[in-house]
């Protein structure tokens, strides 16, 4: 598949064409990443805040029978529900693996996560600014604000370290963090394809808004839908771009208007 370069069409400037596709389908299934897409990036995950304009448009869309909304993130599902707090939205944590209340890891994965966490705490103590966030079924190694050279060396150290765990654990490198999670957990693209095949979303025009490397599989999964890179231009498989959460809110308002 051809990889699109940073010179990408801006979604708001091409909305007329997208709106025509929406009207033909008459329904939309909208998948939204959280950090960097619904909220601005904060210095720490617990410091993010959703702006009132974003919350209002999500509340209206969640009540619209023509729209199915899903928030899909590397965060835990219960954390997404707490941060967004809007009924009738589907919350998909850990890249889509956490869909409900009962998400149980195999014992081998739990043991490997615990061992890797303990050992990496020691391994990464030599890298200033790098810290680990435990998330029960995974953990994140945060690199935001860390000097570029330190980031590079920390990423190399983590890659080398995870090799000893074989396929039990996997590493997912993002723009500002590294996710360590069980090897059997699939990516956002798999989660989107499965969701679109359900009766809830079948036949709807799919949208995906995301800013990170972990969103790329979802962009590929929605090659017949509308995929949107949020944030600074970079090499991506998304079709359109938006500058940040404020423009995401504007695009969602246009979608609402189109489906009236």
N, C-alpha and C positions, 0 to 999 in steps of 0.2 A: 504494500500500500504506500502511496506517495505521502511523504511527510511534509506538512505545510510549513512554510517559513514565516518569520515574524510579521511580514507585511500582510495583514489579514483584514478582511472587511469588518467594519464596526457594526454590531448588531442593530443599534438604534437607527443607523443611517440606511439600513437595508430592511427595516421592519415591514415595509409594504409587501415585499416578496414573501417574507415569512408569514405575515398575516394571511395571505392568500392560501398558503398551505394549511394554516390553522383552520380557516373557514371550510376548506374542503373536508377535513377530518371531523370537525365539529367538537372534538374532544382533545385534551392535552394531558400528558403524563409528565410532570416536571420533577426532575431529580436535582437536588441542590447539595453541594458540598457545604460545610459549615465555616470553618476558619478561612478567612480570606475571601469568602464568597457571600455569606450572609452577615458576617461581622468582620470588622477590620482585625488584622493581626495585632495581638497584644504581647507585652513582654513576657507574660506567663498565661497558660491556658485558662486559669480561673479568673482572669481579669478582663475577658472579652465582654462587650455589651452590645446588644442589638439595638439599632436606632429605631425610634418610634415609627418612622415612615416604612421601614422594612416590616416591622411587626404588623402594622395595619394592613399592608397589601397581602401578607401571608394569611392573616385572619380572613380577609375577604375571599381569597382564592380557596382556602380550605372549606369554605361554606358553599362554593360554586359546584354544582353537580356535574359540570362539564370538565372539571379539573381534578386530577389526582396528584397530590403533593407527597414527595418523599425527601427527607433529609438523610444523606448517606455520608458517613464520615469515619475517620479512624478513631474518633472518640467513642466512649462506651454509650450504648443506647440510653441508659438511664440518665446519663449526663446530658445528652441531646434533648431528651424530654424535659429536663429541668431548665436548660438554657433557653429553649424555644418556648415550651409550655403552651402550645396551641393544639387543641383537640382536632381530630380528623386528619392529622398529618401522620404519615408512616415514618417511623424513626428506625433507621438501619445503622446500627453501630458496628465498629470494627470492620469497615469496608463492605458492609452488607451481611456479614455472618450473624450478627446479633439482631434477630428479627422479633424475638419475643422474650418472655421472662426466663425461659428454661434454655440456657446455652451452656452445655457442660463439655469441658475439654477432656480428651483421653488422659489417663494418668501419666503416660509417658510425656505428653506435651506439658502438663503442669510441672512435672519434676524438672524437665529441661528448661522451662522458663525461669523457675526458681534458681537453678544453678547458674544460668547465664546472667541473670540479674545480679546475683551476689558477686560473681567473678568480674563482671563489667564495672561494678561500683569501684572495685580496686583498680582495674585496668585503666579506667578513664579519669581517675583522680589526678593524673599527671597533665590533663588538658584543661587549662583555665576556662571557666565559664560553661563547660559542658555539664549537663545534669540529666538524671534519669527520672522519668515519671512512671511509676507502676500503675497498670490499668487492669489488674486482675487477669484478663485473658491475653494480655500483651504488655509491652512496655515501650515507651518512647525515649529516645536519646535526643535531647533538645540542643540545638546548635544556634539558635537565634542570638545575635549580638556577639557571637564568638568570632575572633579574628580569622580571616580566610585561610591562613596557613595552618592554624590550629584545627580548623574544621577539616581541612584536607587530610591532616595526619590522623585525626580522630576517626574519620570515615574509613581510612585504610586499616586502622587498628581493629575496628569493629568487623570489617569484612574478613580479615585474617582470623579473628577470634571465632566467628560464627562457622567457619569451615569445619571445625571439629564436631559440630552438632549434626552434620549430614542433612537429611531431609526432615528431621524432627522439627527444626525451627527454620524460619525464613527471614530474610532481611528485606525491607522495603525502604529505599532512600527517597526522601522528599526534599523540597527546597530548604526547609528549616529544621528538619529532624530526620531521625532514622527509626523506623518501626521494627521491633523484633516481635514476631508472632509465630504461632504454630504453623507448620509447613502445609497442613491440609486446608487452611483457610484460603478461599479464592479472592480474586480482586473485584474491584467495583464493576468492571465490565460484565463479569459473570452474574453479579447481583442484579444489574440493570436488565440483562437479557431474561433472567428468570422472572423478574417482576413484570416485564412487558408481556410475558406469556400468560399471565394470570387473567382471570375474568375482570379483575379490577381495572386493568390498563389496556387490555387487548383492543386493538384498532385505534388507539389514541396516537396523536403525534407526540413523539418523545422529545423532551428537552433535557440537556444536562449542562449545568453551570458549575465550573470548578477551576481552581487555580494551581493545583499542585501536580507533581509527577504521578501520583497515585490516581489521578483523574483520567490519565491518558487511556487506559483500557476502556473506560466508559465512553470516551469520545469515539473510540473505534466501534464499540457496540452500537452507537447511535449514528452510524454513518448515513442512515436513511432518515434520521431525525434532524435535530438542531443541536449542535454541540458548541459550547461557548467557553473560551478561555477567559478567566477573570484575572486582571492584574497586568503586570508588565509583559510586553510581547516576548515570546521565546519560540523555539522550535516546538511544534505541537501538531497533533492530529485533529484539533478542533477546527470548526468551520468559520466561526466568528470570534470576536473579542469584545470585552467590556473592560473599563478601567478599574472598577472596584465595586464594592457592595452598593454604593449609591446608584450606580448605573444598573446593577442587577435589579434593584427595587423599581427603577424606572421601566425596565424591560418587562417585569412581572405586571406592572400596572398597565402596560400596553397589551399584554396578553389578556388581562382581565377585560379590558375595553373591547378587544377583538372578539371575545367569546360572549359578549352581551347579546 
